[in-house]
Every structure is written in C-alpha cells, then in structure tokens.
Amino acid sequence: MPIVSVLMPCYNASKTLLEALDSLSRQTFPNFEVIAVDDGSTDATQKILQEWAARDKRLHVISRPHQGLIAALKAGLDACNTPYVARMDADDRSYPERLSRQVAYLEAHPEVSVVGCLVEGFPERQVRPGFRIYIDWLNSLLSDKDIRREIFIESPLPHPGVTFRRQVILQVGGYQECVWAEDYDLWLRLYLAGARFAKLPEILLKWREHPKRLTRTDGRYSLENFLRAKAFYLARGPLVRRDAVIVWGAGMVGRRLVKQLEGQNTPLTAFVDIDPRKIGCSQRGLPIIAAEELPAIWKSFTHPVILAAVGAYGARQIIRRRLIQMGYDEGDDWWGVA
C-alpha cells in the first residue's frame, strides 16, 4: 500500500512530462502512487499519461476540463488517500532519493508538517539571474526558525519540492482560490496555525526555468499581489495587538506595502529611510524619519513593530545589521518583508 502520493497537475506538458515521470519511476522509495491531474490539456499530455498508466499501475490519471492550477490541485488532493503528499510539477525532475529522504524525515519528526529540500534550476543556460538569487535564498533557509523568520520576505519553500502531512493541510483548508500565489497562501496559513517546517540540506529537485512559468505569466504572482498577501497575513499574525507599525523604506516597495496595510486597519505610524532627500517629508500621510530617530519614536509606544521593506538587492542584510546593532530582535521587534 502506498504511504505517499505524488500530486502532479498537468496542463499542456507533453514536452516535459516524460522526463518528470521518468524521474518518478527511478525513486528508491517503493510505496508511492502518482495522482496526475490533466487539467484539460489540448496537446499530447493525456495520451502520454494514459500510456504510462497502462505500464505502471502506480500512476492514476484524473481528467478534468480546464479550470486552472488551483482547481487541479484541489481535485488531486481530494484523490490522495495517503498520510503524506509530495508535490511535483510536470516539467521538473525529482532525484531518486527524494521521496525516501522526505518520507523518512516526516516519519522521524512527527512535529514537522512540511519538509522541503534544496533545489537547483535548470536548464543551466536558461536560468535567469533573478531566479538564481531566489533559489540561493530558498536554499539558505533550512530550519523551522529560518523559514518562520523570513516567511514574509518571499515564499520560503519550493512548492514542487515539498512533502507534507495530508491531514494537516486539510485542517488549514487545503488549497484555496485567492488573488495571490496558492503555495505562499498555504505556507502563511500553516505559519499562523503554528505548523512546523523543515528543509533537507541536499538537492533533491531540479526546478525548470522557462519563460512560460506561471510566476512570469499569472497575475497572482505579481509584486502587488505578494504584498497584498503579506499585508493580509501580517495583520493576522505579527501585527496583532501592535500599537505602532513603522515601515523601514519609503521607496516603491515600502509605499506599496503601506497601501495594502491601510486596507487591514493597521496602526501605521511612520516610515524610516536613509535618503536625506526623503527625511522630513511624508508619504501616504506618514512622516519619514531618519534611522537615528527610530529609538525615540519606538519608546513612545507600548508594543511597536518594524517592517523592513526595501527591495534593492542586498538592502535587507544592511538593514538587518543596523537593527541588530540598535538592539531590535528579528521575529519579535521587526520583520523583513522584502
């Protein structure tokens, strides 16, 4: 009997599907099934799945009219009856030890709900600089503490590289339709529910880069919608019972974050910035103060919080060092959100 289901939505994936299925056929872990959801493909995807299923009884095919990724994920999760579910996309490749390593980890750590792995982008020549930076950041977050500390910066787990406890995912509502990324939404709901995360310190997934990735073509993955998701869950997590929200960064990212936080009725108080041209001015009705003024405004409130929201490459590390020097604790006094 299988104890882990590989949930794989497929849509017009005929060019890469055989590679993905082949990588699953090479898994060293024997007790798994594949739930492949064909989301109304118009190419040879359905034919490939049916032919493979005829040879390998571990593959179960669900054919549906085209309704999009989230509907396919919901249908696939409903069809999984195993304690563990491994996500995979139809254009990626899993290393042979992936399922073995991740299932063993969850078996040995009952307190962990989701375990990921390190990933590598491919094909090498097509991996863009931005994707490399994101993967490097992802691969740097290994422990539950790391992941929870930086969960409001970006999605900290590679969705097609995780294995999770099915029952825990169902308890927080499974996959849900929303205006932002479905995986990020799921991780944030799990975070608020107190779920524990982990990541194996080895590369177990090859993550395909290509121009038609949903993160490049679907509006749910836009910066504005990521900020909308962050504001929504910040207001229900780290900002609860705060009497002042100070945003470090009066640039584009900080201003757009404040716009989203306004809709969550958070006690926005001030911007912090280091640009002398901005200091003393205001944005969205909030004063812009210098970093040196932060301690004074901090002491005037009972339970304030700082959100570091500067999108420039390397800025987060500089702000982190500055705030640590000033005596503020990350994950309590302040959070990185960009």
C-alpha positions as CSV (number, residue, x, y, z in Angstrom):
1,M,0.0,0.0,0.0
2,P,1.4,3.5,-0.9
3,I,2.0,5.8,2.0
4,V,2.8,8.9,-0.1
5,S,1.0,10.3,-3.1
6,V,2.8,12.5,-5.6
7,L,0.4,15.2,-6.6
8,M,1.2,16.4,-10.1
9,P,-1.1,18.8,-12.0
10,C,-0.5,18.7,-15.8
11,Y,-1.5,21.2,-18.4
12,N,-0.1,21.0,-22.0
13,A,3.0,19.5,-20.6
14,S,3.8,17.0,-23.3
15,K,7.3,18.4,-24.0
16,T,8.5,17.7,-20.4
17,L,6.1,15.2,-18.9
18,L,8.1,12.1,-19.9
19,E,11.1,13.5,-18.0
20,A,9.1,14.1,-14.9
21,L,7.5,10.6,-15.0
22,D,10.8,9.0,-15.7
23,S,12.3,10.7,-12.6
24,L,9.5,9.3,-10.5
25,S,10.0,5.8,-11.9
26,R,13.5,5.9,-10.6
27,Q,12.6,6.6,-7.0
28,T,14.3,4.4,-4.5
29,F,11.2,4.5,-2.2
30,P,8.7,1.9,-3.4
31,N,5.5,2.7,-1.6
32,F,4.2,5.6,-3.6
33,E,1.5,6.5,-6.1
34,V,1.2,9.3,-8.6
35,I,-2.0,11.3,-8.8
36,A,-1.7,13.1,-12.2
37,V,-4.4,15.7,-12.9
38,D,-4.8,16.5,-16.5
39,D,-6.3,20.0,-16.5
40,G,-8.0,19.9,-19.9
41,S,-4.8,19.7,-21.9
42,T,-5.0,20.2,-25.7
43,D,-1.7,18.6,-26.6
44,A,-0.5,15.0,-26.1
45,T,-0.4,15.2,-22.3
46,Q,-3.5,13.0,-21.9
47,K,-2.1,10.4,-24.3
48,I,1.2,10.3,-22.5
49,L,-0.4,9.8,-19.1
50,Q,-2.7,7.1,-20.3
51,E,0.1,5.2,-22.0
52,W,2.3,5.5,-18.9
53,A,-0.6,4.4,-16.6
54,A,-1.1,1.3,-18.7
55,R,2.5,0.3,-17.9
56,D,2.8,1.5,-14.3
57,K,-0.2,0.9,-12.1
58,R,1.2,3.4,-9.6
59,L,0.0,6.2,-11.9
60,H,-3.6,7.3,-11.5
61,V,-4.9,9.8,-14.0
62,I,-7.7,12.3,-13.3
63,S,-9.0,14.1,-16.4
64,R,-10.9,17.3,-16.0
65,P,-12.0,20.3,-18.1
66,H,-9.5,23.1,-18.0
67,Q,-10.1,25.1,-14.7
68,G,-6.7,26.2,-13.7
69,L,-4.0,25.1,-11.3
70,I,-5.8,25.6,-8.0
71,A,-8.8,23.5,-9.2
72,A,-6.4,20.8,-10.3
73,L,-4.6,20.8,-7.0
74,K,-7.9,20.6,-5.1
75,A,-9.1,17.7,-7.2
76,G,-5.7,15.9,-6.9
77,L,-5.5,16.4,-3.1
78,D,-9.1,15.0,-2.7
79,A,-7.9,11.9,-4.6
80,C,-4.9,11.4,-2.3
81,N,-5.7,8.9,0.5
82,T,-2.2,8.5,1.9
83,P,-0.8,10.1,5.0
84,Y,1.9,12.0,3.0
85,V,1.6,14.1,-0.2
86,A,4.6,15.1,-2.3
87,R,4.1,17.9,-4.7
88,M,5.7,17.9,-8.1
89,D,5.2,19.7,-11.4
90,A,5.1,18.1,-14.8
91,D,8.2,20.0,-16.0
92,D,10.5,19.2,-13.1
93,R,12.7,16.3,-12.1
94,S,13.0,14.6,-8.8
95,Y,16.2,12.9,-7.7
96,P,15.9,9.2,-7.0
97,E,16.3,9.6,-3.2
98,R,13.7,12.4,-2.9
99,L,10.7,10.5,-1.6
100,S,12.8,8.2,0.5
101,R,14.5,11.1,2.3
102,Q,11.4,13.2,2.8
103,V,9.2,10.4,4.0
104,A,11.9,9.2,6.4
105,Y,12.2,12.7,7.8
106,L,8.5,13.1,8.4
107,E,8.4,9.6,10.0
108,A,11.2,10.5,12.3
109,H,9.9,14.0,13.1
110,P,6.2,13.9,13.9
111,E,6.2,17.5,14.9
112,V,7.0,18.7,11.4
113,S,4.2,19.3,8.9
114,V,6.0,20.2,5.7
115,V,9.5,19.2,4.6
116,G,11.2,20.7,1.6
117,C,14.6,20.2,0.0
118,L,17.3,22.2,-1.7
119,V,16.7,22.8,-5.4
120,E,18.7,23.6,-8.5
121,G,17.5,25.5,-11.5
122,F,17.7,24.0,-15.0
123,P,18.4,24.1,-17.9
124,E,21.6,25.9,-16.8
125,R,21.7,28.4,-19.7
126,Q,18.0,29.5,-19.2
127,V,18.2,30.2,-15.5
128,R,17.8,34.0,-15.2
129,P,19.7,36.0,-12.5
130,G,16.6,36.7,-10.5
131,F,15.7,33.0,-10.3
132,R,19.2,32.2,-9.2
133,I,19.0,34.8,-6.4
134,Y,15.7,33.4,-5.3
135,I,17.0,29.8,-5.3
136,D,20.1,30.9,-3.3
137,W,17.8,32.5,-0.8
138,L,15.5,29.4,-0.6
139,N,18.4,27.1,-0.2
140,S,19.8,29.2,2.7
141,L,16.6,28.6,4.8
142,L,16.9,25.1,6.4
143,S,15.4,25.1,9.9
144,D,11.9,25.9,11.1
145,K,13.4,29.0,12.7
146,D,15.0,30.2,9.4
147,I,11.8,29.7,7.5
148,R,9.5,31.3,10.0
149,R,11.9,34.3,10.4
150,E,11.8,35.1,6.7
151,I,8.4,33.9,5.6
152,F,7.2,37.4,4.9
153,I,10.0,38.1,2.5
154,E,9.0,35.6,-0.2
155,S,7.6,32.0,-0.4
156,P,10.3,30.1,1.6
157,L,9.5,26.6,0.3
158,P,9.7,25.4,-3.3
159,H,6.2,24.1,-3.9
160,P,7.1,21.3,-6.3
161,G,9.8,20.1,-3.9
162,V,7.8,19.6,-0.7
163,T,6.2,16.6,1.0
164,F,3.6,17.3,3.6
165,R,1.2,15.6,6.0
166,R,-2.1,15.5,4.2
167,Q,-4.2,15.8,7.3
168,V,-2.5,19.0,8.4
169,I,-3.0,20.6,5.0
170,L,-6.7,19.7,5.1
171,Q,-7.0,21.1,8.7
172,V,-6.0,24.6,7.4
173,G,-8.3,24.4,4.4
174,G,-6.2,22.8,1.7
175,Y,-5.6,24.8,-1.5
176,Q,-7.8,27.9,-1.8
177,E,-8.7,30.3,-4.5
178,C,-7.2,33.7,-3.8
179,V,-5.8,36.6,-5.7
180,W,-2.2,35.7,-4.7
181,A,0.0,32.6,-5.1
182,E,-1.6,29.5,-3.9
183,D,1.5,28.0,-2.3
184,Y,2.5,31.1,-0.5
185,D,-1.0,31.4,0.8
186,L,-0.8,27.8,2.1
187,W,2.5,28.4,3.8
188,L,1.2,31.5,5.5
189,R,-1.9,29.8,6.8
190,L,0.2,27.0,8.2
191,Y,2.6,29.5,9.8
192,L,-0.3,31.2,11.6
193,A,-1.6,27.8,12.7
194,G,1.7,27.1,14.3
195,A,2.8,24.3,11.9
196,R,6.5,23.4,11.9
197,F,8.6,23.4,8.7
198,A,11.8,21.8,7.7
199,K,14.1,21.5,4.7
200,L,16.6,18.8,3.9
201,P,20.1,20.1,3.3
202,E,20.5,18.3,-0.1
203,I,19.4,18.9,-3.6
204,L,16.5,16.6,-4.4
205,L,14.7,18.5,-7.1
206,K,15.6,20.1,-10.5
207,W,13.3,23.1,-10.9
208,R,12.8,24.0,-14.5
209,E,13.1,27.7,-15.6
210,H,11.3,28.8,-18.7
211,P,9.5,31.9,-20.0
212,K,6.0,30.4,-19.6
213,R,6.4,29.7,-15.8
214,L,3.2,30.8,-14.0
215,T,5.3,33.1,-11.8
216,R,6.1,35.1,-15.0
217,T,2.6,34.9,-16.7
218,D,0.0,34.7,-14.0
219,G,-1.1,38.0,-12.2
220,R,-1.4,36.1,-8.9
221,Y,2.4,36.1,-8.7
222,S,2.8,39.9,-9.2
223,L,4.6,42.1,-6.7
224,E,1.3,43.8,-5.8
225,N,-0.4,40.5,-5.0
226,F,2.5,39.3,-3.0
227,L,2.3,42.5,-1.0
228,R,-1.4,42.0,-0.6
229,A,-0.9,38.5,0.8
230,K,1.8,39.7,3.2
231,A,-0.4,42.6,4.5
232,F,-3.3,40.2,5.0
233,Y,-1.4,37.7,7.0
234,L,0.8,40.2,8.8
235,A,-2.3,41.8,10.1
236,R,-3.4,38.4,11.4
237,G,0.0,37.4,12.8
238,P,2.9,39.6,13.8
239,L,0.8,42.9,13.8
240,V,-1.8,41.6,16.2
241,R,-2.0,43.8,19.3
242,R,0.7,46.2,18.0
243,D,0.1,49.9,18.7
244,A,2.5,51.2,16.1
245,V,3.8,49.9,12.7
246,I,6.9,51.5,11.5
247,V,8.0,50.8,7.9
248,W,11.7,50.9,7.1
249,G,11.8,52.0,3.5
250,A,9.9,54.9,1.9
251,G,10.6,53.7,-1.6
252,M,8.4,51.9,-4.1
253,V,8.1,48.6,-2.1
254,G,7.5,50.3,1.3
255,R,4.9,52.7,-0.2
256,R,3.0,49.8,-1.8
257,L,3.2,47.7,1.3
258,V,1.7,50.6,3.3
259,K,-1.1,50.9,0.8
260,Q,-2.0,47.3,1.4
261,L,-1.7,47.6,5.2
262,E,-4.1,50.6,5.1
263,G,-6.8,48.2,4.0
264,Q,-6.0,46.0,7.0
265,N,-6.6,48.8,9.5
266,T,-3.1,48.5,11.0
267,P,-1.7,51.3,13.2
268,L,0.7,52.8,10.6
269,T,3.0,55.3,12.3
270,A,6.0,56.3,10.2
271,F,8.5,55.5,7.5
272,V,12.2,55.2,8.2
273,D,14.6,56.0,5.4
274,I,18.3,56.8,4.9
275,D,17.8,59.1,1.9
276,P,18.3,62.7,3.1
277,R,16.0,64.0,0.3
278,K,13.1,62.0,1.8
279,I,13.7,62.6,5.5
280,G,11.4,65.2,6.9
281,C,8.9,64.7,4.1
282,S,5.8,62.4,4.2
283,Q,4.3,59.6,2.2
284,R,0.7,58.4,2.3
285,G,0.2,60.8,5.3
286,L,3.1,59.3,7.3
287,P,6.2,61.2,8.3
288,I,9.6,59.9,7.0
289,I,12.2,59.9,9.8
290,A,15.9,59.1,9.9
291,A,17.2,55.8,11.3
292,E,18.7,57.7,14.2
293,E,15.2,58.9,15.2
294,L,13.8,55.4,15.5
295,P,14.6,54.7,19.2
296,A,12.8,57.8,20.3
297,I,9.6,57.0,18.4
298,W,9.9,53.4,19.5
299,K,9.9,54.3,23.1
300,S,6.7,56.4,22.8
301,F,4.7,53.2,22.1
302,T,3.9,50.1,24.2
303,H,4.1,47.4,21.6
304,P,5.6,48.7,18.3
305,V,6.9,46.7,15.4
306,I,9.2,47.5,12.4
307,L,8.7,46.1,8.9
308,A,11.8,46.3,6.7
309,A,10.5,46.8,3.2
310,V,13.4,47.8,0.8
311,G,13.5,45.8,-2.4
312,A,17.1,46.7,-3.5
313,Y,19.4,43.7,-3.7
314,G,21.4,43.5,-0.5
315,A,19.4,46.1,1.4
316,R,17.8,43.6,3.7
317,Q,21.2,42.4,5.0
318,I,22.3,46.0,5.6
319,I,19.0,46.8,7.5
320,R,19.3,43.6,9.5
321,R,22.8,44.6,10.7
322,R,21.6,48.1,11.6
323,L,18.6,46.9,13.5
324,I,20.6,44.3,15.4
325,Q,23.2,47.0,16.3
326,M,20.3,49.1,17.6
327,G,19.1,46.2,19.8
328,Y,16.0,45.1,18.0
329,D,15.2,41.3,17.8
330,E,14.2,39.9,14.4
331,G,11.0,37.9,14.5
332,D,9.8,39.9,17.5
333,D,10.6,43.6,17.2
334,W,11.0,43.6,13.5
335,W,10.3,41.5,10.3
336,G,11.8,41.6,6.9
337,V,9.1,41.8,4.2
338,A,11.2,42.5,1.1
